[in-house]
């Protein structure tokens, strides 16, 4: 089967996780430094130039005089998604889901008679959130993105202190697709970014073997999500069954008695179908200043061996923005029908349903978010005079993402219905249970000095997933991943270096039907974020990154 490719991209990827920040695990350290990318990010004991601000600020003491560092990264993403119906697929006796079924709407059978097989819902283009415009911009298929970063450092002659600052992107990601794409029920348009625009740093050379350092990162953080919503749930199936089997005989002969007995449900012009769109949600959130800090240590007792470690602090944020909800006609008709009957009005009052659902709702939204802390330690060792091996071990506190909770500035009519079947919903809030775990991961890099001017590099980093098996989804198209890197460095003279690197990240995931409560689990209690309930889901992500770095001393 041929899949369209997502050629344009941003500098590095993400998982929402679920909602968007979960992309951080996939995109961690992909867009910070070119040389590190080629070394599997195993550079804590051997940080690259001014990017040591991020990887280990203690290594800034190795930079003498006034130095500048300019980088550019271009990335290409290919994100493929597949949906298919397993044997025995149905939702409360219905399987005619147009997403995977070719049957026409006038087919009298509730069960699909002609399945499509595997259906592709691939990402179609890259998207970016533009702070000034406060909107997401689609870049269009075939348009790559160049992400420039830069920094400057200064070590006064004879001083043991080194000062530095840099502009870099710990995380930038975004994707989108056209209307009607099967993948739109878990993010039609997603954009997320964390850009460190100021990072005052200082390093101190304790002695010839030991250095310490610290940096403060002042970052801009933003996320945007536009998604269609549908609920292929047993309870929604009951409403369809009532409309088609119970209401049908009375639709042309309704009277006061049937209205009272059937709560006015049969007066709705359109019923809720478990396979149809319930609503669409558009959310943007941002925070202009999100401070964090990095602490580093570098110990080099010999020319052959070095040890480094870094702690990157968490960053707690209160992100604020706007939301827009566009409600489909069917849920509005349901409430209208209930309120057309005296018994229906009583039932609606007992359940806390609204008396009316407007076609659109908008307002302000906020959420508390913690950008997770990270710890990493590593060694470098020259096993031969011209061959160096680096090895790093790291840990990221993704367990801080137990859930994301969105808080609205007013009661949302659609949430008053959804809260009946979910403990994660109230009239004014929506919680997304993530249940992330905090994994350890490792990376290895090799650097060979072919000549006095030319260095060749290779790296490998297997990335353990932070997402539990029962929370995997298509919004974060990754479970476990592997990062491969190749690169070279060339020294033009004693003051000028150029690095060229290519990185390739791959991840495949198979989510069998009824295994993830964030994608495809069935059951009455799995209402939210299960748009593909009962379906088999597969994802295949490939990321190719090219980078060029220019460093010079003045």
C-alpha positions in Angstrom: 0.0 0.0 0.0 1.4 3.4 -0.9 1.4 6.1 1.7 1.7 9.8 1.2 4.7 11.3 3.0 5.0 14.2 5.3 8.0 16.0 3.7 7.9 19.3 5.5 8.7 19.4 9.2 9.8 21.4 12.0 13.1 21.1 13.7 12.2 18.3 16.0 9.3 16.3 17.1 6.7 15.1 20.3 2.5 12.9 22.8 0.2 14.4 24.0 0.7 13.4 24.3 -1.9 13.2 24.5 -2.7 16.6 23.9 0.6 17.8 22.6 3.3 18.1 25.2 3.8 14.3 25.1 5.7 14.9 21.9 8.6 15.9 24.1 9.7 12.3 24.6 10.0 11.8 20.9 11.6 15.2 20.3 13.9 15.3 23.2 17.3 16.7 22.2 16.6 16.3 18.4 16.8 20.1 17.7 19.4 21.3 20.1 22.8 20.5 18.6 24.1 19.0 15.4 27.2 17.2 16.8 25.2 15.7 19.6 22.7 14.3 17.1 25.5 12.4 15.4 26.7 11.0 18.7 23.4 9.5 19.9 23.2 12.4 22.4 26.0 10.7 24.4 27.8 14.0 25.1 27.5 14.8 28.8 31.2 14.1 29.3 32.1 15.7 26.0 29.6 18.6 25.3 29.7 20.3 22.0 30.7 24.0 22.1 28.2 26.5 23.3 25.4 23.9 23.3 27.0 22.8 26.6 24.5 25.3 28.1 21.9 22.6 27.6 23.9 19.3 27.8 26.4 20.2 30.6 27.1 23.9 31.4 30.3 22.9 33.2 32.0 22.2 29.9 31.8 25.9 28.9 35.2 26.2 30.6 36.7 24.5 27.6 35.8 27.5 25.5 38.5 30.2 25.5 38.2 33.8 24.4 35.1 35.0 22.5 33.3 32.4 20.5 30.1 32.2 18.5 28.1 29.2 17.3 25.4 29.2 14.5 23.4 26.1 13.5 20.7 25.2 11.1 18.5 22.1 11.1 16.1 20.8 8.4 13.8 17.8 9.1 11.5 15.5 7.2 8.8 13.4 8.9 7.0 10.5 7.4 4.1 9.6 9.8 1.8 6.8 8.7 -1.3 5.5 10.5 -3.5 2.5 9.7 -6.9 1.5 10.9 -8.6 -1.8 10.3 -11.5 -3.9 11.7 -10.6 -7.2 13.5 -12.9 -10.2 13.2 -16.1 -9.7 15.3 -15.8 -5.9 15.3 -19.0 -4.1 16.5 -20.1 -1.4 18.8 -23.4 -2.4 20.5 -24.3 -4.5 17.5 -23.2 -2.0 14.9 -20.2 -2.2 12.6 -21.1 0.0 9.7 -18.5 2.6 10.6 -17.8 4.6 7.4 -14.2 4.9 8.4 -13.6 1.2 7.6 -16.8 0.2 5.8 -17.8 0.7 2.2 -21.5 0.2 2.7 -23.7 3.0 1.6 -25.9 4.9 4.2 -29.1 3.3 2.8 -27.8 -0.2 3.4 -30.5 -1.7 5.8 -27.9 -3.9 7.6 -26.4 -2.7 10.9 -23.3 -4.9 10.3 -20.8 -4.0 7.6 -20.9 -6.2 4.5 -17.9 -4.7 2.7 -14.9 -3.8 4.8 -12.2 -1.5 3.3 -9.3 -3.4 4.8 -6.5 -1.2 6.1 -7.3 2.5 6.0 -4.6 5.1 5.9 -4.8 8.3 8.0 -1.4 9.6 7.4 -0.1 13.1 8.4 -0.1 15.3 5.3 1.9 18.4 6.2 3.8 20.3 8.9 2.2 23.0 11.0 3.8 25.7 13.2 2.3 27.9 15.9 3.2 31.6 15.2 3.2 33.6 18.5 2.7 37.0 17.0 -0.3 35.8 14.9 -1.5 33.5 17.8 -2.5 30.9 15.3 -1.3 27.7 13.6 0.0 28.0 10.1 0.1 25.0 7.8 3.2 24.8 5.7 1.9 22.7 2.9 3.2 19.4 1.6 6.8 19.6 0.3 7.9 22.6 2.2 10.9 21.9 4.6 11.6 24.1 7.6 15.0 25.5 8.4 15.4 26.1 12.1 18.4 28.4 13.0 19.9 28.6 16.5 22.9 30.4 17.8 24.9 31.3 20.9 27.9 33.2 22.2 30.4 32.6 25.0 33.2 34.6 26.6 36.2 33.6 28.8 38.3 36.6 29.9 42.0 36.1 29.5 43.4 34.3 32.5 40.0 33.9 34.2 38.5 30.6 35.4 35.0 31.9 34.7 33.2 31.5 31.4 30.0 33.3 30.5 27.5 32.3 27.7 24.0 32.5 26.4 22.2 30.9 23.5 18.9 30.7 21.6 17.7 27.1 21.0 14.7 24.9 20.8 14.4 22.0 23.2 11.1 21.1 21.5 9.4 22.2 18.3 6.8 20.1 16.5 3.6 20.3 14.5 1.5 18.4 11.9 -1.8 18.6 10.2 -4.1 17.0 7.7 -7.1 17.9 5.5 -10.7 17.5 6.4 -12.0 13.9 6.1 -8.7 12.3 7.1 -9.4 9.2 9.2 -6.7 10.3 11.7 -8.4 13.6 12.5 -10.2 12.2 15.5 -7.0 12.3 17.4 -5.6 15.6 16.2 -6.3 17.2 12.8 -3.8 19.9 13.6 -1.2 19.9 16.4 1.6 22.3 17.1 3.8 22.5 20.1 7.0 24.4 20.9 9.4 25.3 23.7 11.9 27.9 22.6 14.7 29.1 25.0 15.3 32.7 23.9 17.7 33.6 26.7 20.0 31.3 28.7 22.5 33.2 30.9 25.1 30.7 31.9 28.3 30.6 34.0 31.0 27.9 34.4 33.9 27.8 36.8 37.1 25.8 36.4 37.8 24.5 39.9 41.2 23.0 38.8 42.7 21.4 35.7 40.5 18.3 36.2 37.2 19.6 37.6 34.7 22.2 36.3 31.1 23.1 37.5 28.5 25.2 35.7 24.9 26.4 35.8 22.5 28.0 33.3 19.1 29.6 33.6 16.7 29.1 30.7 14.0 31.6 29.9 11.6 29.9 27.5 8.5 30.5 25.6 6.0 27.6 25.6 3.0 27.1 23.4 0.6 24.4 22.3 -2.3 24.3 19.9 -4.7 21.4 19.1 -7.6 21.2 16.6 -9.4 17.8 16.6 -12.6 16.2 15.6 -14.4 14.3 18.4 -16.5 11.1 18.1 -17.6 8.5 20.7 -18.0 4.9 19.4 -19.3 3.8 22.8 -21.9 1.3 23.8 -24.1 4.0 25.4 -24.1 6.0 22.2 -25.0 2.8 20.5 -28.0 2.5 22.7 -29.3 5.9 21.6 -29.0 4.8 18.0 -30.8 1.5 18.8 -33.6 3.5 20.5 -34.0 5.7 17.5 -34.0 3.0 14.8 -35.8 0.2 16.7 -38.0 1.9 19.3 -38.8 5.3 17.7 -39.3 4.1 14.2 -42.9 2.8 14.6 -44.0 6.0 16.4 -42.2 8.6 14.3 -45.3 9.2 12.1 -47.8 8.6 14.8 -46.4 10.3 17.9 -48.7 11.7 20.5 -48.5 13.0 24.1 -48.4 9.4 25.5 -45.5 8.3 23.4 -43.7 11.6 24.2 -44.1 10.9 27.9 -43.1 7.2 27.7 -40.1 7.8 25.4 -38.9 11.0 27.1 -39.2 13.0 23.8 -36.2 11.1 22.3 -38.2 10.3 19.2 -38.8 14.0 18.5 -35.1 14.5 17.5 -34.7 15.1 13.8 -31.3 13.4 13.9 -30.0 10.8 16.4 -26.5 10.5 17.8 -24.6 7.8 15.9 -21.5 6.2 17.6 -19.5 6.6 14.3 -20.4 10.2 13.5 -18.7 13.4 14.6 -19.9 14.7 17.9 -18.0 18.0 17.8 -14.8 19.7 17.0 -12.4 21.3 19.5 -9.9 24.1 18.8 -7.5 25.0 21.7 -4.5 27.3 21.9 -2.4 27.8 25.0 0.8 29.7 25.7 3.1 31.1 28.3 5.7 33.8 27.5 8.1 33.2 30.4 8.8 29.7 31.6 12.1 29.6 33.6 14.2 26.5 34.4 17.8 25.8 35.3 20.6 23.4 34.4 23.4 22.2 36.7 26.5 20.5 35.4 29.7 18.8 36.5 32.7 17.7 34.4 35.7 15.7 35.7 38.6 14.9 33.3 41.4 13.3 35.4 43.3 12.3 32.2 43.3 13.1 28.5 41.8 9.7 27.8 38.9 9.7 30.3 36.2 12.1 31.3 33.0 12.0 33.3 30.1 14.4 33.2 26.6 14.8 34.6 23.8 17.3 34.3 20.5 18.0 36.0 17.9 19.9 34.0 15.1 21.2 36.3 11.4 20.9 35.8 9.5 24.0 34.7 6.0 24.5 36.2 3.7 26.6 34.1 0.2 28.1 34.1 -0.7 28.2 30.5 -3.6 30.3 29.3 -5.4 30.7 26.0 -8.6 30.3 24.1 -10.9 27.5 23.0 -13.6 27.1 20.3 -16.1 24.3 20.2 -18.3 23.5 17.2 -21.0 21.1 18.1 -22.6 18.8 15.5 -26.4 18.8 14.9 -27.1 15.3 16.4 -26.3 16.1 20.1 -28.2 19.4 19.8 -31.2 17.6 18.5 -31.0 15.1 21.4 -31.3 17.8 23.9 -34.0 19.6 21.9 -36.0 16.3 21.8 -35.6 15.7 25.6 -36.9 19.2 26.4 -39.9 18.8 24.1 -41.4 16.3 26.6 -42.3 16.8 30.3 -40.7 13.5 31.3 -37.7 14.3 29.1 -37.3 17.6 30.9 -37.4 15.8 34.3 -34.8 13.3 33.1 -32.5 16.0 31.7 -32.7 17.8 35.1 -31.8 14.6 37.0 -28.8 14.0 34.7 -27.7 17.6 34.7 -28.1 18.0 31.0 -28.4 21.6 29.6 -31.7 22.9 28.3 -30.0 23.9 25.1 -26.7 23.3 23.2 -25.6 26.2 21.0 -23.9 25.4 17.7 -20.7 27.0 18.9 -19.1 27.9 22.2 -15.9 29.8 22.9 -14.0 31.4 25.8 -10.9 31.2 27.8 -9.0 28.1 28.9 -6.1 27.4 31.3 -4.1 24.4 32.4 -1.2 23.7 34.8 1.7 22.0 33.1 5.1 20.8 34.3 7.8 20.4 31.8 9.6 17.3 33.1 13.0 17.3 34.9 15.8 15.4 33.3 19.1 13.8 34.6 21.9 12.5 32.5 25.4 11.2 33.2 28.1 9.8 30.9 31.7 9.0 30.2 34.1 9.4 27.3 37.1 7.2 26.8 39.8 7.0 24.1 40.3 3.3 23.5 42.9 4.3 20.8 44.7 7.6 20.3 42.4 8.4 17.4 39.2 6.6 18.5 36.9 7.9 21.3 33.8 6.2 22.7 31.1 8.1 24.6 28.3 6.4 26.7 25.4 8.1 28.5 22.6 7.1 30.7 19.6 9.4 31.3 16.2 9.6 33.1 13.3 11.9 32.4 10.5 12.5 34.9 7.5 12.0 32.6 5.6 10.5 35.5 4.8 14.2 36.3 2.3 13.9 33.4 -0.2 11.8 35.3 -2.9 13.8 33.6 -3.6 17.0 31.7 -6.5 19.1 33.0 -8.1 21.8 30.9 -10.1 24.4 32.9 -12.7 26.5 31.0 -13.9 29.9 32.1 -17.6 28.9 32.0 -19.9 25.8 31.8 -19.7 23.9 28.5 -22.9 22.4 27.3 -21.3 19.5 25.6 -19.3 18.6 28.7 -22.6 18.4 30.7 -23.5 15.4 28.5 -20.1 13.8 28.5 -19.7 14.0 32.3 -22.4 11.3 32.6 -20.1 8.6 31.4 -16.7 9.9 32.6 -15.2 10.9 35.9 -12.7 13.0 34.0 -15.3 15.5 32.9 -17.1 18.3 34.8 -19.2 21.2 33.6 -16.1 23.4 33.5 -13.1 21.0 33.1 -11.8 18.1 31.0 -9.0 15.8 32.3 -6.9 13.7 30.0 -5.5 10.8 32.0 -2.0 9.9 30.7 -0.4 7.8 33.3 3.1 8.3 31.9 6.1 6.5 33.4 9.6 7.8 33.9 12.0 5.7 31.7 15.8 5.3 31.7 17.5 5.4 28.4 21.0 5.2 27.1 23.1 6.3 24.1 26.5 5.6 22.6 28.7 7.6 20.3 32.0 7.0 18.5 34.3 9.7 17.1 37.3 8.8 14.9 40.0 11.4 14.1 40.8 10.5 10.5 43.3 13.4 10.2 44.2 16.5 12.3 41.4 18.3 10.6 38.7 15.7 9.9 36.6 13.8 12.5 34.0 11.1 11.7 31.2 10.3 14.0 28.4 7.7 14.5 25.8 7.3 17.3 22.9 5.1 18.4 20.2 5.9 21.0 17.4 3.4 21.7 14.5 5.4 23.3 12.3 3.6 25.8 8.7 4.7 25.7 7.2 6.8 28.5 3.7 5.8 27.4 2.1 2.8 29.1 0.8 0.1 26.8 -2.8 0.9 27.8 -2.3 4.6 26.9 -0.8 4.3 23.4 -2.4 6.4 20.7 -2.0 8.0 17.3 -1.6 11.5 18.5 1.8 10.4 19.8 2.8 8.1 17.0 5.5 6.3 19.0 6.1 3.6 21.5 9.7 2.6 21.5 12.1 4.3 19.1 15.6 4.1 17.7 17.8 7.1 16.8 20.8 6.6 14.4 23.3 9.4 13.8 26.2 10.0 11.4 28.4 13.1 11.0 31.7 14.7 10.4 33.6 17.6 11.7 36.2 19.7 9.8 38.6 22.2 11.2 39.4 24.9 8.7 41.9 26.6 11.1 42.6 26.8 14.8 39.6 29.1 15.3 37.0 27.7 12.9 35.0 24.4 12.8 32.1 23.1 10.8 30.0 20.0 11.7 27.6 18.3 9.3 25.2 15.6 10.7 22.3 13.4 9.6 20.0 11.7 12.1 17.3 9.1 11.5 14.7 8.2 14.0 12.2 5.3 13.5 9.3 4.0 15.5 6.6 1.4 14.8 3.7 0.7 17.0 0.9 -1.9 16.9 -2.2 -1.2 19.1 -4.5 -4.2 18.9 -8.2 -3.6 19.3 -9.5 -3.0 22.9 -6.0 -2.5 24.4 -5.6 1.3 24.9 -8.0 3.6 26.7 -6.5 6.5 24.7 -7.3 5.1 21.3 -9.4 1.9 20.8 -10.7 0.4 24.0 -14.4 -0.6 24.2 -16.7 -0.5 27.2 -19.3 1.8 28.7 -16.6 3.6 30.9 -14.3 4.4 27.9 -16.0 7.4 26.4 -13.3 10.1 26.0 -10.4 9.7 23.6 -11.4 6.4 22.2 -12.4 7.4 18.7 -11.2 4.1 17.2 -12.9 1.8 19.8 -12.7 -1.8 18.7 -10.3 -1.2 15.7 -6.8 -2.4 15.2 -4.4 0.6 15.0 -0.9 0.8 13.6 1.6 3.7 13.4 4.9 4.0 11.5 7.0 7.1 12.1 10.3 8.0 10.3 12.2 11.2 11.0 15.2 12.3 9.0 17.1 15.4 10.2 20.0 17.2 8.5 22.1 19.8 10.4 25.0 22.2 9.8 27.0 23.9 12.5 29.5 26.8 12.2 31.7 27.7 15.2 34.4 30.3 15.3 36.6 32.1 17.9 37.2 35.8 17.5 
